[in-house]
Amino acid sequence: MSFAAQAQDAPRVSEAPAVAGDIIVTATRRAQALSDVPIAVSALSADQLTNAGTTDIRSLNQLAPSLLVSGATSEASFTARIRGVGTVGENPGLESSVALFIDGVYRSRTGTGLSDLGEIERVEVLRGPQGTLFGRNASAGIINVTTKKPAFETAASAAVTYGNYDNIRVEGMVNGVIAEGFAAAKLEGLFHKRDGYMKDVVTGRDFNDRNRWMLRGQLLLEPSPDVTIRIIGDYAGRDEQCCAASVLDAGSLSRDADGNVITSPNTLLPILRALGSQIQPGELFKVAVSPSSSYSGDSTDWGLSGEINWSTGIGTLTSITAYRDYEYVQGQDGDFSNLDIWARTDFQRRFRTFSQELRMQGTLFEDRLDWLVGGYYSDEKLFLSDNIQFGADSERFGDCLVANALNAAFPGTLNPAVPRCTNLPASVWPGYANLAAALGAPRLPGTGSTGDGWFRHNSRNYAFFTHNVIDIIPDTLTLTLGARYTNERKTIESVFDSSNQLCTALRAIASTAAALPCAINSTGGPGFSKGDVGTRISEGKWTGTASLAWKPNEDVMVYGSWARGYKAGGFNLDGSALDPVCNPNAGTAAQQAACAAQLARPAYTSGNARPEATDLQFSAETVDAYEFGVKFSKPGFSANLALFKQDFNDFQLNTYNGVNFEVTNIQACRDDLGGADSDGSALTGACAPDRLKPGVSSKGVELELSASPIRNLSFTQGLTYTDTRFASNLVGTQGRPLAPTLFQLPGRRMSNAPEFVMSGSASWTPDLGDSGLKGLVYVDYRFQSDTNTGSDLDIEKIQDAYVIVNGRIGIAGPDRRWSVELWGQNLFNKQYFQIGADMPLQGSGTFRGVASGLQNNTNALFVTFPGEPRMFGITGRVRF
């Protein structure tokens, strides 16, 4: 979808609003009409963003149909997807496939863009791999946000909003001239507070609230007609309770004698009820949280940046220097119920990033060559620690899980009405408390991660890039050639701190009872020191782009392009990814043989029963993208059509398996694996490294329309059809067999990649008589088709198709000196969820597993993270 957006940096363009058909963007680092840009880009103007109620990048979903921003357990880990492709953000070790830039500065994780952004000048969403125009490369696309810069005038503005859920938002701005024609400054700030819409049925608390603030100061210097300097300092903070999860309604599944799947009441739910659980399956906005737990999310995000544009004799030199410091401290009820099974209070993530970008851009040969060369350097330090621990109910909950499993084998053994599941004789199941005493290990409650363990992750990146536009036939035939070399180096250090000795003891005797105690990883050893084998990754990659654009007349452009994108490899910063130690002298004969086979594998290879830093590594993600587009533009109307195909090698997948996150690279095998990729076995389905091919593809069509048939009336419409799916014959990293939990992936559509998305808007700003007053009537919508929201593609996590409609009506005074607006978001109060996941430790299995015979039955419960319900309010604005 395309809207007017004004160029802000050199070369300068008029500040007057563009009309449909003459939309100005700077997506290619040049001020160009959108109809002349040979890439797929959505440009969103300040007015459109204001009307849509956009305060952070989540709201862009309504305006850009190829974009989806969603999240789950924390706002620090929200994920952006373009054309169905993105990186699940629950692991800080993974960078996003969709890069986020704010005022030219790369934000290393999408969650940092969820702070309120203040006054926005424009947003540009570039679709497809990028690397020859921006400092940081991206494999799926870029969200480029530009805030409003200082102006050489004295001005001030303020806005106050009040809405349901006691929603209060106050923002203000002061702009002043320090020295006429030389220096101007701007200071803006905002405060936003709102009650939560998730209600705790146990204590009456509410979650998913708002409590945030932001300050941004800017200084604009123009010491000469050839030099512009923009300095920005900002600070944003949040102190919120996010993100609680409700429980999806799910029954137990099994197969009858004919192999048909039959549904019966969930067998786990009565046990949870007997233990005191008050979860409300099927109630999207009701949760049950342990009284001692919280979903506290405290963050600070601050930074300084300086941008210099210097028009020299050979071209314009641009320098962007920045430092960012982002810290997020999170609490969580880890079992998502009021049972005290496990929880965390101090999950810390801190990113400190320095970056420097230099670009030189100019023209040669009477403007027949528009050239750009640049360099980029960044250094990021990430610190991660966690203190997730078992709670007071963990042992009796675990006893009941074991009892339930035994009851399946020996019907009548378990009486679900007995809360402690104590009707089992000790000879059948001694219980975790007795096991701990017998093994000389501390009991479960209070054990886990102490908070003294940590990961330190350092990422150093440098790159050189060039982007050149050649007019083969002036104003008719244009060739674009770009190239980039990127060098990445990543290192890790770690300390492991588990106090969970019961897990270690049970593993040593190869006991199946280790499943629950080892859910919080119990990694032996002190951790990894800098310089240890496997703690460093270094890679260098060449990428590039080429496109040919033809304008048969001034209204039409046809183009075709190829681009190769790249996202660096890295480390899974989750100790659960380390190989567990096994004992070749314990357990059954089969267990001993399996352990001996693991130990026989070479050092620093996966599955050798030794925790090594190499276990945490994943490979770089690359993509080859092809695009064909047609753009038509006349005053009052524009249309943009793009057809695309993208093939991803070593796609970085982060999947929740019900206990922890698994990170793997997804590839396909050129040879037929005979169904071994979907048999649920970790031992079958390997592929030789020289027989690998892309494991993920994305192809489709995008259509964007914009029309202004009469003065003060405009319409937009966007349609995206995307087929983003996994290949058949899938394998994991380096051709290893696919993890058993991923047996549903081969050949299926990826998670959070709807097949159809439609969005549109209508805006009418009529003159109200001759008084200078103006009205506003605005509405927008987004429709998306059925979407599987779980990265493991369980059928139970499918969100049906839905439509979200927003609206705004208002009145503005002469020259918009004041305005009053009534607004509503999700006007029809559609209930939907963004992400579905297995409820930790509370059941297992899925419909397809039972239907295919891989699982005998399932009694799984699933949690979900809902989208916001209907919000409405009133906003008043004044400008001086």
Secondary structure, DSSP 8 states (H G I E B T S, - for coil): --------SSS----S---TT--EE-TTSS-EEGGG--S-EEEEEHHHHHHTT-SSGGGGGGT-TTEEEE-SS-GGG-EEEETTEE--TT-TTS--SEEEEETTEEESSGGGGGS---SEEEEEEEES-B-SSSSS-BSSEEEEEEE----SS-EEEEEEEEETTTEEEEEEEEEEEEETTTEEEEEEEEEEEE--SEEETTT--EES-EEEEEEEEEEEEEEETTEEEEEEEEEEEEEEE----EEE---EEEE-TTS-EEEE--SHHHHHHHHT----TT-TTEE---TT---EEEEEEEEEEEEEEEE-SS-EEEEEEEEEEEEEEEEE-TTSSSS-SEEEEEEEEEEEEEEEEEEEEEEETTTTEEEEEEEEEEEEEEEEE---EE-TTHHHHHHHHHHHHHHHHSTTS--TT-TT-TTS-TTT---HHHHHHHHT---STT-BB-S--EEEEEEEEEEEEEEEEEEEETTTEEEEEEEEEEEEEEEEEEE--B--HHHHHHHHTT-GGGTTTTSS----SS---TTSTTSEEEEEEEEEEEEEEEEEETTEEEEEEEEEEEE--EE---GGGS-----TTSS-HHHHHHHHHHHTS-TTSTTSSS--GGGGEE--EEEEEEEEEEEEEETTEEEEEEEEEEEEESEEEEEE-SSSEEEEEEEEESS--TTGGGSS-SSS----GGGEEESEEEEEEEEEEEEEEETTEEEEEEEEEEEEEE-SSEE-GGG----GGGTT-TTSB-TT--SEEEEEEEEE--EETTTTEEEEEEEEEEEE--EE-STT--GGGEE--EEEEEEEEEEE-GGGSEEEEEEEESTT----EEEEEE-TTS----HHHHHTTS-SEE---EEEEE----EEEEEEEEE-
